Amino acid sequence: MRAEWKKWEMLTNTLLHLTTIREEERRDEVIEQIEGLLEKRGELQKQLGAPETEEEREYVRSLLPLERQMTEQLDAFMSLIRQNITQAKTKKGHVKEYINPYGKVARDGTYYDTKQ
């Protein structure tokens, strides 16, 4: 069996571990690490191709549940980030409304003396 398959499994397990980190202080660092690992997996995938021996085919079949789990966890991680971004935007809007409560009041039909 080629060593690339073992490396693929190691990268997948590392990705699985990184998606479990939920600390907001480390989020940027974790995202950079995930991107780097995904790039490495992409390069490795080009080298791997299809499994050549029966042993490799069995090994790849054993990796399929791990791949599904990694995909699900990456999707969950991305949705958590999206949710946090939405919350931050909402919070930012609330702060602006608190600072300037009359900023969104429609001023159609009101008279302003511009000569002062």
ABEGO torsion letter per residue (X at the ends): XBAAAAAAAAAAAAAAAAAABABAAAAAAAAAAAAAAAAAAAAAAAAAEBBABAAAAAAAAAAAAAAAAAAAAAAAAAAAAAAAAAAAAAAAAAAAAAABAAAABBABGBBBBAAX
